[in-house]
Amino acid sequence: MRLLFLLFFIMFSAVISAQELPPVINFNSNLYGGGNQNWMISQAANDNIYVANSAGLLEYNGAEWKLYPVPNESVVRSVKVVGELIFTGAYKELGFWKRDEEGVLQYTSLVPQFPGELRDGQQFWHIENVGETVIFHSFEGLYLYDIQKEKLSEFPVPDEVVINLFETEGEIYYQVAQGGLYSIKNGEPELVIPTESMGDVELIEVFKDENELVLISRDARFYRWDQEKLEQYQQELSRQLRGRSIFSALQVDRAMLLGTVEDGIFHVNEEGEILHHFNQENGFLNNTVLRLFEDRNNNIWAALDNGLNVINLDSPFKIYQDLYGKIGTVYTSFENSEYLYLGTNQGLYYRKNGEEEFKFIEGSNGQVWNLNFIDGVLFCGHNTGTSVVEGIQKEHIAERFGTWLVLELKSHPGYYIQGHYNGLSLLKRDGNSFEELPMLEGFPHSSKFIVSEENGNIWVGNEHKGVFRLRLNEALDGFEEIQNYPFESVSGITSSLFNFRNELYFATKENVFKYLPTEDSFTAENNLAEILSDEKRISGKFVREDGDGLWAFSHNALLNINPDPLSSGFKLNSIYLSEELQNITPGYENITALNNGTRLLGIANGYMKLENSDFEPGDYQPRINSVYNAALDEEPQRLSLNEEEPFHYKTNNIIFNFSIPEYKKFLTPEYSYRLSGFTTLWSPWSEIPNAEFKNLPFGEYEFEVRARIGDKIGPSAAYEFSIARPWYLSYTALIVYLLLFAALLFAVHKIYKRRHEKFVEESEKALRMKNLEAEQEIIKLKNRELEQNMTSKNKELAVSTMSLIKKNEFLNIVKDRLKDAEQSAQVRSVVKTIDKEISEEDNWKFFKKAFSNADKDFFKKMKAKHPDLTSNDLKLCAYLRLNLSSKEIAPLLNISVKSVEIKRYRLRKKMDLPREVNLTDYILEV
């Protein structure tokens, strides 16, 4: 994200100058709503940067720029932050800005307090302060504003033009035209350097150096004032700067930065030596430097006639960038006591130590892959083969199809092994000369990485085949053993093979494998792989330094690995540098230790120097700059950062803007945030300095944001807020809902109870009906059973009666025949026995018992209707009930049929039955 704001142009002149510069950031101010010109710069306590711009006041918080025009929309010439107030001076306008509760700057004009009238064309070019007193400078005079008293007054200056205003070590100085240098003492002017001593010198800046004043003039002359005389010094520097007009200057430690009108900035040490020169040819947006400012993190801000530049003077990196393609991509480098060599895609270049220009070594045209210094000899691996470099001369010693590298063959002193595009070959040294031996047979593979061991093992890393272990034959023209260690399902593109602390490693982009001699295999489980497990490396390339140092390359850092003195493992130091700035084809990363302890990192268009590998970014805490909320499809409204009232439930779309005021080119902040109350998870790291949450439900929330630079995570910043309940979910509404719900429950209960009671009633009625039907059915069944029983008993009675009748009839016949026979005692005895069998009393007992079983209530009913009936009458009624005829009754009563008829007649009389009523039918109906 930061790179979108930076226009990074490090340029150099047509001569291949070796000027190595600190990183420079470019801000094109008109891209951020401002104008081209920038006049003065200041910094607030929260590290925000404020710029006096031709379109107004520019504010930068490290993530975004914001423009605040002054009321008359004129050019803002000056700015100074004092506490919470930001003072600005413009055309016929002066005043201050103060941040409101929403974090927006609001302007208060001091024009109404201005003593006298503002003159036509009057502008305020400079603002300084001492404590709570702010001094505005215009050519027409000086004006003092007392912050405590909120009062603006005019400082008594002779009726002369005030050329410039200076502040140094808490003291205020000013120069008047055709006059001397004055200071302000106790609210009064005090002459410091008289006119006769100053002459026509126009001062640009005033510094203090112990008891002396250091003065810098517009025409690039430097003076010292020792309270008595004005003495010029640094005359050689003045000679070098001749013809250049100094417009601004800044003291940094014991050095100076000089901003010119025509030629950018010169960085000069206290001896007057030019350390760096920044201009349009090497990265500046413009050569006219109107003001210089140093922020709290030692960054130098240059306000230009067109844009802004920031110089990171204390950066651990220095850059030499070849945008004109004079050198090309640096693939390898080497430095000795005399020269610095660069091997590039265009050839081999050198620069004599102490000089500034690189020169081309003749005959080295083409790709240089490697510079290997072995046994006092500098070998150059080239696209056309192998050369030896001595001084500024190159001697070709091996004509091969590309040489990746040259390495000492440790098992054979005096021999060197070369890795080529298509295999391996040997060089034999004889004194100062080398004999090129034929290609080694049986191994046609590209050999970019080689490790030679004293036991005769030669290890070769290949991007496609993995690792090979080779052993030379005695004739040294081929191999007696070739063993391949492939890595299945592992991409070897950009891989490398290296020996570190006497252990062999093969590294890919994702894995680091260590060779285990006892098992003759490679394993991904090792200390080096473990310490790098969280790093997102951009390739498998590792670079080993002499000693115990090892370098790797991640997407946002250079990784320096060294043995841990307190354990058998390693310690990792990350030096933040984004992948875009490393800027070289993956797998060809290179870094070289130079003589002075610095390191040279080859990049696609030049190189970078790492001067401090122990550099660590400071502690940074992100700052929440603004909070917005909005309802759906409405414009967001900025909120107070101290907002305590709950947000309306409809304005539940929240936007947070945050940043770190970090102005280092190579330090790009990344942010992660979470919204407690919504989620406990942190968001993925991103360079985007804002977060948006849509359609949040009501509740309590805490927004937290944290930042990291490289792998260093700082403390988080937080903002608490709440979203009110909708009216329909307010506590009052909930109580109403509860009451309505209770009423509804009550009504439902009543309705249910009523329905339940009705249901129970209907169920009981239905049950009663069913019970009644069941009872009726039971009665029917019982009646049916009774009828069946009755029928059965009647049948039994009828059968018994008929049997009795038949028996009696038969006995009567027998008796009658016996009577007709001869009478004898025996006959009479039989007759007597027969009479006894057919006795009326015995027949009646039998009959009565059978009849009562069949119709037990008949006699009661008859007695109830006809109480006068005798037992004989009831007997007759019983026989008639059985619908027996007179003929059938006669034997039962042991009388004649006629006697039965007479009994029937008499029975009718007792019952008083009418003539038309049949006696038998009447008895059957009882």
RAGIFEN-V263662 format. One record per backbone hydrogen bond with DSSP energy under -0.5 kcal/mol. NH is the residue of the N-H (numbers start at 1). CO is the residue of the C=O. If there is no record, write none. Layout:
BEGIN
nh: <NH:NH>
co: <CO:CO>
END
This chain:
BEGIN
nh: <4:5:5:6:7:8:9:9:11:17:18:20:21:21:23:25:27:29:31:32:33:34:38:39:40:42:44:47:49:50:51:52:53:53:54:56:57:58:58:59:60:61:66:68:73:76:77:77:78:80:82:82:85:86:87:87:88:89:90:91:92:92:93:95:96:97:98:100:103:106:108:110:111:113:114:114:116:122:124:125:125:126:128:130:133:134:134:135:136:136:137:138:141:142:143:144:145:146:146:147:147:150:151:153:155:157:160:162:163:163:164:166:168:171:173:174:175:176:177:179:181:182:183:184:185:185:188:190:192:193:197:198:199:201:203:204:205:207:209:212:213:214:215:215:216:217:218:220:222:223:224:225:226:226:231:231:233:238:239:240:241:242:244:246:246:247:248:250:252:252:255:256:257:258:259:259:260:260:261:264:265:266:267:268:268:269:272:275:275:276:278:279:282:283:284:289:289:290:290:291:293:295:295:298:300:301:301:302:303:303:304:304:305:307:307:308:309:310:311:312:312:313:313:315:318:319:320:322:323:325:330:330:331:331:332:334:336:340:341:341:342:343:344:344:345:346:349:350:351:353:355:358:359:361:362:364:366:368:369:369:370:372:373:374:374:377:378:379:379:380:381:381:382:382:383:385:386:387:388:389:390:393:395:397:398:400:400:402:402:403:404:404:405:407:409:410:412:415:416:417:418:419:420:420:421:421:423:424:425:426:427:428:429:429:430:432:433:435:436:437:437:440:441:443:447:448:449:451:453:456:458:459:459:460:461:462:466:467:468:469:470:470:471:473:476:480:481:483:485:486:488:490:492:495:496:498:500:500:503:505:506:507:508:513:514:515:516:517:519:520:521:523:526:530:531:532:533:535:537:538:539:540:543:545:550:551:552:554:555:557:558:559:560:560:561:561:562:564:565:567:571:573:575:576:577:579:582:583:588:592:594:597:599:600:601:601:602:602:603:604:606:606:607:608:609:610:610:611:611:612:615:620:622:623:625:625:626:628:629:630:634:637:639:641:642:643:647:651:652:653:654:654:655:656:657:658:659:662:663:667:668:669:670:671:672:674:676:676:678:679:683:686:691:693:696:699:701:702:703:704:705:706:708:709:712:713:714:714:717:719:721:723:724:724:729:730:734:735:736:737:738:739:740:741:742:743:744:745:746:747:748:749:750:751:752:753:754:755:756:757:758:759:760:761:762:763:764:765:766:767:768:769:770:771:772:773:774:775:776:777:778:779:780:781:782:783:784:785:786:787:788:789:790:791:792:793:794:795:796:797:798:799:800:801:802:803:804:805:806:807:808:809:810:811:812:813:814:815:816:817:818:819:820:821:828:829:830:831:832:833:834:835:836:837:838:839:843:844:845:846:847:848:849:850:851:852:853:854:855:858:861:862:863:864:865:866:869:874:875:876:877:878:879:880:881:882:883:884:889:890:891:892:892:893:894:895:900:901:902:903:904:905:906:907:908:909:910:911:912:912:913:917:918:922:923:924:925:926:926>
co: <1:1:2:2:26:6:7:283:9:15:356:18:19:319:317:310:308:27:28:29:30:29:304:52:52:50:48:44:60:42:58:40:51:56:37:53:68:51:56:66:49:64:59:57:70:53:75:89:89:87:80:85:82:97:80:85:95:78:93:75:90:122:90:88:108:86:106:104:100:98:96:94:94:110:110:111:114:119:90:123:137:137:135:133:130:132:145:128:134:143:126:141:138:155:136:153:134:144:151:132:145:146:146:144:142:155:158:139:161:175:175:173:171:168:166:182:164:180:161:176:193:174:190:172:183:188:185:183:181:181:194:194:195:198:201:216:216:214:212:209:225:207:213:223:205:221:202:217:233:215:231:213:224:229:224:229:222:234:235:236:237:239:241:218:244:259:259:257:250:255:252:268:250:266:248:257:258:264:245:287:278:258:276:256:266:273:269:267:273:267:265:277:279:280:279:260:287:288:303:303:301:293:299:295:311:293:299:309:291:301:302:307:288:36:304:27:302:25:300:23:310:298:311:312:609:21:607:605:321:322:603:606:329:343:343:341:339:351:334:339:349:332:342:347:329:327:342:359:340:338:352:16:350:348:360:361:346:344:367:381:381:379:371:372:377:374:389:372:377:387:370:379:380:385:367:382:398:380:395:378:393:390:388:386:386:384:398:383:400:382:402:419:419:417:415:408:409:412:427:407:425:405:418:423:401:402:420:443:418:438:416:435:414:427:433:430:430:428:434:426:435:424:477:440:420:461:461:459:457:453:470:451:457:468:449:466:462:485:460:483:458:468:481:478:473:471:471:469:467:484:486:487:463:492:507:505:498:503:500:498:513:496:511:506:523:504:521:515:516:516:516:514:524:526:527:528:530:532:535:553:553:494:551:549:561:543:559:557:536:554:575:552:558:573:550:559:571:569:563:564:562:560:558:574:556:555:578:579:585:600:598:594:610:592:599:608:590:600:606:583:328:603:320:601:318:599:608:316:609:316:612:618:715:659:623:657:657:655:637:653:631:629:627:101:101:640:722:648:650:630:652:693:628:691:626:689:623:660:661:664:666:667:708:686:706:704:674:702:675:675:673:671:656:654:652:723:721:676:719:674:717:672:670:712:709:711:707:712:705:703:701:699:647:722:726:727:730:731:732:733:734:735:736:737:738:739:740:741:742:743:744:745:746:747:748:749:750:751:752:753:754:755:756:757:758:759:760:761:762:763:764:765:766:767:768:769:770:771:772:773:774:775:776:777:778:779:780:781:782:783:784:785:786:787:788:789:790:791:792:793:794:795:796:797:798:799:800:801:802:803:804:805:806:807:808:809:810:811:812:813:814:815:816:817:824:825:826:827:828:829:830:831:832:833:834:836:839:840:841:842:843:844:845:846:847:848:849:850:851:855:857:858:859:860:861:862:866:870:871:872:873:874:875:876:877:878:880:879:885:886:887:888:889:889:890:890:896:897:898:899:900:901:902:903:904:905:906:907:908:909:908:914:916:918:919:920:921:922:923>
END
